[in-house]
Amino acid sequence: MTSTVLVWFRRDLRLTDNPAWHAACASGARIVPVFIEEPWRRERSVWTPDLPALGPRREQFIAEGVFALQEALGGLLVRKGRPAEVLAVLAKEYGAERVYCTAGHAPYEVQDESEVAAQLALEVHEGGTLLHPEDLPFDIVDLPQVFSSFRRKVEKRWTVRPVAEARTAMVDVPKEAAVVQAGAVDARLAFPVHGSFQAAQTRLHHYLDGTRALSTYKETRNGLLGSDYSSKFSPWLASGALGPRETYAAIRSYEGRHGANDSTYWLIFELLWRDYFAFVARQFGRRLYAGSGLRGVKPAPKWNSRAQRAFASWCAGETGQDFVDACMHELAATGFLSNRGRQVAASYLVHDLGVDWRAGAAWFEHHLIDHDPASNAGNWLYIAGRGNDPRPVRRFNPEGQAERYDPDGTYRRAWA
């Protein structure tokens, strides 16, 4: 008699480059795939009491990814609730002996795994980072405090595991996913995105072989308007519709066809930054959200009426600083903001307005389609000088940034 296992899809909405799915298929068991919506994660925070953590644009994007995965599998259970409770019920209902999943890195993701493992046989596979933690030249607890040290050490012993190809398996469950009704799209949005893994592949091929824009990425990555100044892979990497090792393999393949240069390396460099923040999250756990920072070097700013007013003006794009305000208007209207825009807006909130970095991180979490819990917190800590940065203060002068990156005001006029 064939045994049954559950595959718990999380932020890994794909079949290629998915070691957890691959391992479940290799087991020869009947597979019951499940995606769990977690409505309790939509609880409101002290920083954004009127907004849930999961905003409508990311919710729609994830739902599109779930629907595409369901179609590819031929069936997928979609449930709501705490993972440990949902999976325990399904294991009993289907007689499942084991649960497979991709490892998370944010504190709440790790907690979910612990709660599930306390009740069920859980097999966790690393598939969310470019580098497997076991292949690092140090233990996570000894992770270098500065990214440059991390990069130099891992590049001396460079190991990227091969991509696990998509596999098929026995799936006999109903189609239960429902796509959230799409909302209005701002006409100024240069790059509308769809959450499916197919759309991720389309973008990957477009940016690499379709335009060869990868070959000039380092020169154009600080752009503010348009679709091809940067890769725009981040929404799919965040939801898991695109795998980091799959992305790396595509870049290396591109280099083989069109040549390697600083730009092709720089996109790999960005994947390493993403890895670094994931490992930082694993290393520090809940300290990732400490107002005083990862090492408690500074007390958290006071959350008083002045800070609340300053935060409200920043969220609304009504600070009076035209570059920052344009960034906040774009974010609210589209769920997207360039890397340069994020740095300037974050710096202004923390260093010019004196607001707790966690308030800005919560605002970004709600709005960004490409929100990644480890990268979002890591970048905010970095800007605030409370994370993995050798500089005590990393302030971006908004006037100087506007003069350099938007000299004719095109971006500010577009999002005034």
C-alpha positions as CSV (number, residue, x, y, z in Angstrom):
1,M,0.0,0.0,0.0
2,T,1.3,3.4,-1.0
3,S,2.0,5.8,1.9
4,T,0.8,9.4,1.9
5,V,2.8,12.5,2.7
6,L,1.9,16.2,2.9
7,V,3.8,18.9,1.0
8,W,3.4,22.2,2.7
9,F,4.0,25.0,0.2
10,R,5.0,28.3,1.7
11,R,7.2,30.9,0.0
12,D,8.2,28.3,-2.6
13,L,5.4,28.5,-5.2
14,R,7.2,26.5,-7.9
15,L,8.1,22.9,-8.8
16,T,11.5,23.6,-10.3
17,D,14.4,24.4,-7.9
18,N,12.2,23.1,-5.0
19,P,14.1,20.5,-3.0
20,A,11.2,19.9,-0.7
21,W,8.9,19.0,-3.6
22,H,11.7,17.0,-5.2
23,A,12.3,14.9,-2.0
24,A,8.6,14.2,-1.6
25,C,8.4,13.0,-5.2
26,A,11.4,10.8,-4.7
27,S,9.8,9.1,-1.7
28,G,7.3,7.4,-4.0
29,A,4.5,8.3,-1.7
30,R,1.1,9.7,-2.6
31,I,1.4,13.4,-2.2
32,V,-1.2,15.8,-0.8
33,P,0.0,19.3,-1.5
34,V,-1.4,22.2,0.6
35,F,-1.0,25.9,0.8
36,I,-2.0,27.6,4.1
37,E,-3.3,31.1,4.3
38,E,-2.5,32.6,7.7
39,P,-5.2,35.2,8.5
40,W,-3.7,35.7,12.0
41,R,-0.6,37.2,10.3
42,R,-2.8,40.0,9.1
43,E,-3.0,41.4,12.6
44,R,-2.4,45.1,12.8
45,S,0.7,46.5,14.4
46,V,1.2,49.4,16.7
47,W,2.9,51.2,13.8
48,T,0.1,50.7,11.3
49,P,-3.1,50.1,13.3
50,D,-5.3,50.7,10.2
51,L,-3.4,48.3,8.0
52,P,-2.8,44.6,8.1
53,A,0.6,43.2,7.4
54,L,-0.5,41.7,4.2
55,G,-1.6,44.3,1.7
56,P,-4.0,43.7,-1.2
57,R,-1.4,43.8,-3.9
58,R,0.8,41.2,-2.4
59,E,-2.2,39.1,-1.5
60,Q,-3.3,39.2,-5.1
61,F,0.2,38.4,-6.3
62,I,0.5,35.4,-4.0
63,A,-3.0,34.2,-4.9
64,E,-2.0,34.2,-8.6
65,G,1.1,32.1,-7.7
66,V,-1.0,29.6,-5.7
67,F,-3.5,29.3,-8.6
68,A,-0.8,28.7,-11.1
69,L,0.8,26.0,-8.8
70,Q,-2.6,24.4,-8.4
71,E,-3.1,24.2,-12.2
72,A,0.4,22.7,-12.6
73,L,-0.2,20.1,-9.9
74,G,-3.7,19.2,-10.9
75,G,-4.9,20.0,-7.4
76,L,-3.9,21.8,-4.3
77,L,-5.6,22.1,-0.9
78,V,-5.9,25.7,0.3
79,R,-6.6,26.1,4.0
80,K,-6.6,29.0,6.5
81,G,-5.2,28.9,10.0
82,R,-2.1,28.1,12.0
83,P,0.1,25.6,10.1
84,A,0.5,23.2,13.0
85,E,-3.3,23.0,13.5
86,V,-4.1,22.8,9.8
87,L,-1.5,20.1,9.0
88,A,-2.4,18.0,12.0
89,V,-6.0,17.9,10.7
90,L,-5.0,17.0,7.2
91,A,-2.5,14.4,8.3
92,K,-5.4,12.6,10.2
93,E,-7.8,13.1,7.3
94,Y,-5.5,11.7,4.6
95,G,-3.5,9.3,6.8
96,A,-0.3,11.2,6.0
97,E,2.9,9.9,7.7
98,R,5.2,12.9,7.0
99,V,5.2,16.6,6.1
100,Y,7.7,18.1,3.6
101,C,8.4,21.8,3.4
102,T,11.0,24.5,2.5
103,A,12.8,26.1,5.3
104,G,11.8,29.6,6.4
105,H,14.2,32.2,7.8
106,A,12.1,34.8,9.5
107,P,11.4,34.2,13.2
108,Y,7.7,33.4,12.7
109,E,8.5,31.0,9.9
110,V,11.0,29.1,12.2
111,Q,8.4,29.1,14.9
112,D,5.9,27.5,12.6
113,E,8.3,24.7,11.8
114,S,8.9,24.1,15.5
115,E,5.2,23.9,16.2
116,V,4.6,21.5,13.3
117,A,7.5,19.3,14.2
118,A,6.2,19.0,17.8
119,Q,3.1,17.2,16.4
120,L,4.2,15.6,13.1
121,A,7.2,14.1,11.4
122,L,8.5,17.1,9.5
123,E,11.2,17.1,6.9
124,V,12.6,20.6,6.2
125,H,14.6,21.3,3.1
126,E,16.7,24.4,2.3
127,G,15.5,25.9,-0.9
128,G,15.0,29.6,-0.3
129,T,18.6,30.7,-0.5
130,L,21.3,30.5,-3.2
131,L,23.8,28.9,-0.8
132,H,22.8,26.0,1.3
133,P,23.6,26.7,5.0
134,E,25.6,23.4,5.2
135,D,27.9,24.7,2.4
136,L,28.9,27.9,4.2
137,P,32.5,28.0,5.5
138,F,31.2,28.8,9.0
139,D,28.2,28.0,11.2
140,I,25.3,30.4,11.2
141,V,26.1,31.4,14.8
142,D,29.5,32.6,13.5
143,L,28.1,34.5,10.5
144,P,30.3,37.6,9.9
145,Q,28.8,40.8,11.2
146,V,29.6,42.7,7.9
147,F,28.4,41.6,4.5
148,S,31.8,42.2,2.8
149,S,33.4,39.7,5.1
150,F,30.6,37.2,4.4
151,R,31.0,37.6,0.7
152,R,34.8,37.2,0.7
153,K,34.6,34.1,2.8
154,V,31.9,32.4,0.8
155,E,33.5,33.3,-2.6
156,K,36.7,31.5,-1.5
157,R,34.7,28.3,-1.2
158,W,32.0,28.8,-3.8
159,T,29.4,26.0,-3.8
160,V,26.0,26.4,-5.4
161,R,24.0,23.2,-5.5
162,P,22.4,22.2,-8.8
163,V,18.9,23.1,-9.6
164,A,16.3,20.4,-8.7
165,E,14.2,19.9,-11.9
166,A,10.5,19.7,-11.7
167,R,9.0,16.2,-11.0
168,T,5.6,14.7,-11.2
169,A,3.8,12.7,-8.6
170,M,0.5,11.2,-7.6
171,V,-1.8,14.1,-6.6
172,D,-5.4,13.4,-6.0
173,V,-6.9,16.4,-4.2
174,P,-9.6,18.9,-5.3
175,K,-8.9,22.3,-6.8
176,E,-9.8,24.8,-4.0
177,A,-7.7,27.9,-4.7
178,A,-9.5,31.1,-5.3
179,V,-7.8,34.1,-6.9
180,V,-8.4,37.5,-5.2
181,Q,-10.2,39.9,-7.5
182,A,-7.6,42.1,-9.1
183,G,-7.7,45.7,-8.2
184,A,-7.1,48.8,-10.4
185,V,-3.6,49.2,-11.8
186,D,-2.1,52.7,-11.8
187,A,-1.4,53.8,-15.4
188,R,2.0,55.0,-14.4
189,L,3.1,51.6,-13.4
190,A,5.9,50.6,-15.8
191,F,5.9,47.0,-15.0
192,P,2.7,45.2,-14.0
193,V,3.5,41.8,-12.5
194,H,1.6,38.5,-12.3
195,G,2.4,36.0,-9.5
196,S,2.6,32.8,-11.5
197,F,5.9,30.8,-11.9
198,Q,5.2,31.0,-15.7
199,A,5.3,34.8,-15.5
200,A,8.6,34.6,-13.5
201,Q,10.1,32.5,-16.3
202,T,8.9,35.0,-18.9
203,R,10.5,37.9,-17.0
204,L,13.7,35.9,-16.5
205,H,14.1,35.2,-20.2
206,H,13.1,38.7,-21.2
207,Y,15.7,40.4,-19.0
208,L,18.4,38.0,-20.0
209,D,18.2,36.9,-23.6
210,G,15.2,39.1,-24.7
211,T,16.9,42.4,-24.0
212,R,20.4,41.5,-22.8
213,A,19.8,44.2,-20.2
214,L,21.7,42.1,-17.7
215,S,24.9,43.1,-19.4
216,T,24.4,46.7,-18.3
217,Y,22.7,46.1,-15.0
218,K,25.4,47.7,-12.8
219,E,25.2,50.9,-14.8
220,T,21.4,51.1,-14.9
221,R,20.4,49.6,-11.5
222,N,19.8,52.9,-9.8
223,G,17.2,53.9,-12.3
224,L,13.8,55.2,-11.1
225,L,11.5,54.9,-14.1
226,G,10.9,52.1,-16.6
227,S,10.9,48.3,-16.7
228,D,14.4,47.2,-17.6
229,Y,16.8,49.3,-15.6
230,S,16.8,46.5,-13.1
231,S,15.9,42.8,-13.2
232,K,12.5,43.1,-11.3
233,F,13.0,39.5,-10.2
234,S,12.3,40.3,-6.5
235,P,8.5,39.8,-6.4
236,W,8.9,36.2,-7.6
237,L,11.9,35.5,-5.5
238,A,9.9,36.7,-2.4
239,S,6.9,34.5,-3.1
240,G,9.1,31.6,-4.2
241,A,7.6,31.5,-7.8
242,L,11.3,31.9,-8.8
243,G,14.1,30.0,-7.2
244,P,17.5,31.7,-6.3
245,R,19.5,28.8,-7.6
246,E,17.4,28.7,-10.8
247,T,18.2,32.4,-11.2
248,Y,21.9,31.9,-10.6
249,A,22.0,29.1,-13.2
250,A,20.3,31.3,-15.7
251,I,22.8,34.1,-15.1
252,R,25.7,31.7,-15.5
253,S,24.2,30.3,-18.7
254,Y,23.8,33.8,-20.0
255,E,27.5,34.5,-19.3
256,G,28.4,31.5,-21.3
257,R,26.5,32.8,-24.3
258,H,27.0,36.5,-24.1
259,G,30.1,37.0,-21.8
260,A,30.6,37.8,-18.2
261,N,31.2,41.3,-16.9
262,D,30.8,43.4,-13.8
263,S,27.0,43.7,-14.4
264,T,26.4,39.9,-14.6
265,Y,28.4,39.5,-11.4
266,W,26.5,42.3,-9.7
267,L,23.2,40.5,-10.0
268,I,24.8,37.5,-8.3
269,F,26.2,39.9,-5.7
270,E,22.5,40.9,-5.1
271,L,21.5,37.3,-4.6
272,L,24.3,37.0,-2.0
273,W,22.9,40.1,-0.2
274,R,19.5,38.3,-0.1
275,D,21.2,35.2,1.3
276,Y,23.0,37.2,3.9
277,F,19.9,38.8,5.3
278,A,18.2,35.3,5.4
279,F,21.1,34.0,7.4
280,V,21.1,37.0,9.7
281,A,17.5,36.3,10.4
282,R,18.3,32.8,11.4
283,Q,21.2,33.9,13.5
284,F,19.4,36.6,15.5
285,G,15.8,35.3,15.6
286,R,13.4,37.7,17.3
287,R,16.1,40.2,17.9
288,L,15.6,41.0,14.2
289,Y,12.7,43.2,15.3
290,A,14.4,44.9,18.3
291,G,14.1,48.6,18.2
292,S,17.7,48.9,19.6
293,G,19.1,46.8,16.8
294,L,20.7,43.5,16.5
295,R,23.4,44.3,19.0
296,G,21.5,46.8,21.2
297,V,23.9,49.6,20.4
298,K,21.2,52.3,20.6
299,P,17.9,52.7,22.4
300,A,14.8,52.7,20.3
301,P,13.4,56.1,19.4
302,K,10.3,57.1,21.4
303,W,7.0,56.4,19.7
304,N,5.3,59.6,20.8
305,S,2.8,62.1,19.2
306,R,5.6,63.9,17.4
307,A,6.9,60.6,15.9
308,Q,3.4,59.6,15.0
309,R,2.7,62.8,13.1
310,A,6.1,62.6,11.3
311,F,5.4,59.0,10.3
312,A,1.9,59.9,9.1
313,S,3.3,62.6,6.9
314,W,5.9,60.2,5.5
315,C,3.3,57.5,4.7
316,A,1.1,60.0,2.9
317,G,4.0,61.5,0.9
318,E,3.4,64.9,2.6
319,T,6.8,65.6,4.1
320,G,7.5,68.6,1.8
321,Q,10.6,66.8,0.5
322,D,9.7,66.3,-3.1
323,F,11.9,63.3,-3.9
324,V,10.8,61.4,-0.8
325,D,7.2,62.3,-1.3
326,A,7.4,61.0,-4.9
327,C,8.8,57.7,-3.6
328,M,6.0,57.3,-1.1
329,H,3.3,58.1,-3.8
330,E,4.7,55.5,-6.1
331,L,4.9,52.9,-3.3
332,A,1.3,53.5,-2.2
333,A,-0.1,53.5,-5.8
334,T,1.7,50.5,-7.2
335,G,3.3,48.3,-4.4
336,F,6.7,48.9,-6.0
337,L,9.6,51.2,-5.4
338,S,13.1,51.2,-6.8
339,N,16.0,50.2,-4.6
340,R,17.3,53.8,-4.8
341,G,13.9,55.1,-3.8
342,R,13.7,52.7,-0.9
343,Q,17.1,53.7,0.5
344,V,16.3,57.4,0.3
345,A,12.8,57.1,1.8
346,A,14.0,54.9,4.6
347,S,16.9,57.2,5.4
348,Y,14.7,60.2,5.5
349,L,12.2,58.6,7.9
350,V,14.9,57.3,10.3
351,H,17.6,60.1,10.2
352,D,15.6,63.2,9.2
353,L,12.3,62.6,10.9
354,G,13.8,60.5,13.8
355,V,11.1,57.7,13.6
356,D,11.7,54.2,14.7
357,W,12.8,52.0,11.8
358,R,10.2,49.4,12.6
359,A,7.4,51.8,11.7
360,G,8.8,52.2,8.2
361,A,9.4,48.4,7.9
362,A,5.8,47.8,8.8
363,W,4.6,50.3,6.1
364,F,6.8,48.6,3.5
365,E,5.6,45.2,4.6
366,H,2.0,46.1,3.9
367,H,2.6,47.8,0.5
368,L,5.5,46.0,-1.2
369,I,4.6,43.2,-3.6
370,D,8.1,41.9,-3.2
371,H,8.2,42.0,0.6
372,D,10.6,39.5,2.0
373,P,10.6,39.4,5.8
374,A,14.4,38.9,6.2
375,S,15.5,41.4,3.5
376,N,13.0,44.0,4.6
377,A,14.1,44.0,8.2
378,G,17.7,43.6,7.3
379,N,17.7,46.6,4.9
380,W,15.9,48.8,7.4
381,L,18.3,47.9,10.2
382,Y,21.2,48.6,7.8
383,I,19.9,52.0,6.9
384,A,19.2,52.8,10.6
385,G,22.8,51.9,11.6
386,R,21.4,49.2,13.9
387,G,22.2,46.1,11.8
388,N,25.0,44.7,9.7
389,D,26.8,47.9,8.7
390,P,30.2,49.2,9.9
391,R,29.0,52.8,9.6
392,P,27.1,54.1,12.6
393,V,25.0,56.4,10.4
394,R,24.0,55.8,6.8
395,R,22.1,58.9,5.8
396,F,21.1,59.7,2.2
397,N,20.8,63.4,1.5
398,P,17.5,63.5,-0.4
399,E,18.4,66.7,-2.3
400,G,21.8,65.3,-3.4
401,Q,20.1,62.0,-4.4
402,A,17.5,63.8,-6.5
403,E,20.2,65.9,-8.2
404,R,22.2,62.8,-9.0
405,Y,19.4,60.3,-10.0
406,D,16.6,62.6,-11.1
407,P,18.4,65.7,-12.4
408,D,15.6,66.9,-14.7
409,G,12.8,66.0,-12.2
410,T,11.1,63.5,-14.5
411,Y,10.5,61.0,-11.7
412,R,9.3,63.6,-9.2
413,R,6.8,65.0,-11.8
414,A,5.6,61.5,-12.6
415,W,4.8,60.8,-8.9
416,A,4.0,64.3,-7.6
